[in-house]
Amino acid sequence: MGGKERVLLVEDNADDCRLISLVLREQVPHCPVDAIRNAVSFADSLGRGEFSAALVSAELAWAEAGQVIASLRRHHPECRLFMMVNGPLWPPAEQLATTEILPRTSGGILMFAERIRILVNSRPEDLAKGTAPGETASETAVGDLTVRALRAAEGPERSAEEMEELAYALSHDLLGTVHLVGQYARLLHDGYQHQLDADAKRYLDHLTSGSRRLTDMVEAVLGYLRASQSDSDPVSVDMGAVVHDAAQHLHAVIEDVGARIHWISLPTLTVNRQQLVQLFQNLLANAVKFRGEEPPRVYISAVEDAKEWKFAIKDNGIGINTDNQKRVFSLFHRLGTPDQSPGSGIGLAMCKRIVERHGGRIWVESRPGEGSTFIFTIPKSRQ
């Protein structure tokens, strides 16, 4: 690419910065990397020649990631842009078309390094076609599978064959790669741990935990895809039995934290049983995860009106502030960092999808420190 083989990292996290630089050095040894961690360095970098690519953290303390990307686009229009995200921190629609989104995991870092390796070894005509030497159509698709799958699930009704194809690709192409990364990380840990220094052990821990999180993420996306299609015909179901099954799936964690789930007089409705069990399981898991100082107490009730049944799941947890009450149902939304809020960020989005497939609505009423009440409806017209 004629003298432009430089990569710009715009990243606050020092450990992540070192890890990304290390992986790039291994994968693309002749590609210089400029690491930027503050506004002054970023301003200086804009006049420091051309870059092949730039990776921007979605969570910068000193600037909005979207503004950084816009500046890079103005000053370096040929630069390939990437954004690394923890959750639903997507760029605006006009930026999304030219910004590739990567998860903040070891898998995402490896994917970025592979993109750079292909980029710096490509001819301009290959890049214009969208496929570089050594990059097969399936390899190109792996990085986009999750986004494609979620867009398909959110869009118009798709055929069962299309959804199965996406699920197969996620399961075999992406999960297979992630499992392989995890296996090699374990081999390194088991066979060479006594030869590794402290930094190498920390990087290996990042790799292992990152592959585990990415595995969990893909499995959650697969669950979301399944929630977007009818796995079985609706049947008449005792909703009390549905709640019981959901609680049984969480038995170990419920017992561990001393949680108690209470419900009485729930109706019998015609629903997709599997999806309703998943709905209650996700809501109960949320109540247990975001508990306060007291052991979790969850109360489930249902009231009937002329047109619908309204279910309420009330907990005594930490609550949700007003700004987050609509966003919690967005894909990949977390109430904190991955360490503060473990999980995929898909659970409540899946709840929303299931309720909507049953013709209902879902929302939350909450105040910080006073618990939350998740409410959803199921229309009688479907019964």
N, C-alpha and C positions, 0 to 999 in steps of 0.2 A: 504493500500500500504506500510505498514511496515516502518513508520518513515520518509517517503519521502513527507509527506503532507505539502509541503511548496511551496509558489508561489512567483516568482520573477517578480516585475514590473520594467521595464526599461522605464522611462517616465520623460520628462523634465517639463511638465506642472503640477504645484503644485495642482491646483484645480482638474484636471482630476485624479491625483494620489490619492488625498483624496477621491474623489468620488468612484473610483474603489475599494479602500481599504474598504470603508464603505459598498458598495454593497457586497463585498466578506465576510465581517464580518457578514452581515445579512444572507447571503445564506449559507456560510460554516464557522460557528463560530469557529470551532476548527482547522482551517487551517491558520498557521502563514503566514504573507505577508511581504516580504522584498522589500522596495521601493528604487530604485536606480536612482539617478539624475545626476551623473557625472562619469567620467572615473575611478577615484580612487576607488569609492565605487563599481563600476562594477568589477574591477580587484580583489578587496577583496572578493566579493561575489562568484567568481569562485571557491575558495578554501574553502567555508563555508558549505560543505556538499551538499547533493542532493536536487533537486527541483522536484516537481510533474509537474510543468508547469511554463512557462515564457511568459509574454506579453511584446512585444517590440514595442515602438512607431516607426513609419516609419519616423518621423521627429525629429531626435535627433540633438542637436546643437554640440555635442562633438564627434560624431562617425557616421559612416554609419550603418544604421540598418542591412544591409546584413552582415556586418562584425561582429556585435554583435551576430546575429543569428548563424553565423559560429563558433564563439568562444563558444557559449553555446552548440552547437552540439558536438564540440570536447570534452569539459570538462564534459558535462552531456548528454550522448547519449540517455538516456531513458526519458529525459525531453520533455514534449509536448510543442510545440512552436506555439505562436500566434503572429500576427503582426496587429497593429491597424493603419488604414490608413485614411487620409483625401481625397485622390484622387487616381490617377493611379500609386501609388508608390509601385508597386508589386515587390516581391523579384525575383531574377533570377530563370529560369526554374528549375534548380536543387534543389532550396530551396522550390519552391512552393509546391512540392509533399508532403513535411513534415511540412509545415507551414500553419496554417489556417489563412485566412485573415478576419478581422472584421472591420466594419466601425467605425469611431470615432464619435459615436452617443450614446445616452443613450441606444438605442436598442442593439448596439454592446456590450456595457458594460454588459447589462443584459444577453446577449448571452454567453459572456465569463464566467460570474459567474455560469451560468447553466452548462457550460462545466466543470468547476472546481468541482462543486457539484457532478456531475456524476463521474468525474475522481477519486475523493478521496473516493467515496463509492463503487468503482468497484472492482471486482476480476480480476486478471491478465488475466484469460481466457476470461472474457467478453471483455476486451480491445482488446485482440488479434482478437476477432471476429468483433470488430468495433462497437458493440452495448452494452451499459451498462444497468444494471437493472433500470427499470423505464424510459428508453429512447426508445420510439417507433421509428419505421422506419420513420414515418412522422416528428417527432421532430428532428431526426438527419438530415433529408433532408432540413428542414427550413433554417438552417445556410448556406447551400450550394446552395440554389435555384437560387440566383442571378447570381453566377458564372456559374452554369450549363446553365442557360438561355442564358447568353451572349455568352458562348462558342458555344451553339447550333446555335445561330443566326449568329455567325461568320463562322461556319463550313459549310460543304456541305449542299445542299438544304434539308430541312426537310419537312416531310409531314405536311399538315395543322393540322392534328390530334395531332401530337407531339407538335407543337408550341402552339396549344390551351391548351394542357395539362400543359405545362410549365406556360403559362399565367394564367391558372386557379389556379395552385399551388401558384404562386406569389400573386395573387389577394386575395385568400381566406386563405391560411395557414399563409403567412407572414404578409400581410396587416391586417388580422384579429387580429393577436397578437399585432402588433404595435398600432392599434386603441385601443385595450384594455388597453395597457400601458398608452396611452394618456388620456383615460377616467378616469383611476384611479388617474393619476396626477392631472387632473382637479378637481376631487372629493376632493383630499387632499387640493388643493389650496382653493377651495370654502368653505370647511367645517372646516378646521383646521389652516388656515393661522394665526389666532391670537395666536395660541399656538406654532408656529414654531419660532425658533431663526433665526438669520441672515444666518448662515451656512445652515440650513435646507431649508430656502427659496431659497438660491442660488442653492442648489442641485436639488430642485424641478423645478426651472427654467431650469436647464440643462436637466432634464428629459423631460420636456414639449417640449423644442426646439429640443431636440434630436429626439423625436418620430415624430415631425413634419417634420424634415429633412429626416428621414428614410422613412416616408410616401411619400414625394416628390421623393426620390430616387427610390423607388419601382415603383411608377407611371411612372417615366421617363424610367425605364427599360422596363416596359410594352409597352410604346410608341416605344422604340427601337425594341422590338420584333415584333410589328405590322409593323414597317418600313422594317422588314426583310422578309415579306411575302406580296403577292399581295392581298390587301383587295378588289379590284375591277379590272375589265378589263380596259386596257388603252382606253381613249376616246380622241377625238379631243377637245382641250382646248385652249381658248384664254389666253395666259400667263399674259396679263394685268389684266384680271379678277382674275387670281390666286393671283397675287400680291395684288390686291384690297382686296380680302378675307383675306389674311394673315395680312394685315395692320388693317383690321377691328377687327380681333381677339385681336390686341394689342392696340385698340383705346384708352383705358383709360390711359395707360402708355405713349403713344405717345403724347396725349394731355397734360398730367401732366408735361412732360419735355420740351414741345414745339418743338418736333421733326417734321421734314418734310421729306416726302418720295416722290421722283420724278422718274417718268419713262415715256417713250414714245416709240411707235412703237415696242412693243414686239410681237413676232410671235405667230401663232397658231400651236400647236404641239400635237402629240398623246402621252399622258402620263397618269400616274395614278394621277388623279386630287388631291385626298386627300393627297397623299404623297408630291406632289409639293407644295401644300399650307403649309404643315408642314415644308418643306424645307425653303421656303421664310420666314415663321413665325420665325423659329429659327435664321436665319441670320439677320432679322430685329431686333429681340429681343437682339441679341448680339451687334448690332450697337448702340442700345439705352442704354444698360447696361454699355458698356465700352466707354461712351462718355467723351469728354474733357470738357473744361470750356465753350465752346460755345454750344448752343443748337444743338442736332444731326441733321445732314443733310445727307441723304442717296440717292444715285443716282444709278438707275438700268438701265442697257442697255443690248442689245443682238446684236451680229454680226454673220453673216453667212459666212461659207466658204464651200469648196467642200464637206466635209464629216460630218460637225457637226455645231450645234449652240453653241456659247460661250456666257454665261451670266456673267456679272460683277456687283457686289453689292459693291459700294464704299462709305465709310463713312469718317467722319472727327473726329473720336474718338482718343483714346489714343495710338492706334497702338500696334503692337506685335513685340517683338525683334526676331532676326533671329533664336535663339536657340529654341524658342517656336513655330515657324511657321509650323513645321511638327507635333509636339506633340499635337497641339490644337485639332486635329481630333481623338485623342486617347480617349478611354472610361475613364470617370471620371477625365479627365485632367482639372485643373483649373489654371488660371493665377495668383492666389493668395490663401490666406487662405479662408475658408468658409465665414468668416466675410467680407473679402475684395471682394470676388467673390462668392456671393450667387448663389445657383442653384445646379443641380445634376452633372454637368460635363459630361452630355451625349448629349447635344444639337448638338454640331458639329459632334460628332461621328454618330449621327442619320442622319445628313445632308450627310455625306460621304456614309453611307449605302444606302440612297435613291438614290443618284446620281449613285452609282455603280450598283444598281438594274436597273437603266435605261441605263446602258452601258457606262456611262460617267466617268469623273474625276473631282476632286475638289481640289483646293489649295488656298493659301492666299499669297498676296504680301503686304508688310507693312514695315513701319519704325516707331519706337517709337515717339510719338508726332505728327505724320503726317497722322494718319488715316490708314485704312486697306481697301483692295479690295479683296473680296472673289470671286473667279472665278470658274465656273463649266461648263461642256459641256454636251450636249445631242446629240448623233450621229443621223444623218439623216437616217441611215440604219434601225432604229427602227420606222421610221415614216410611 
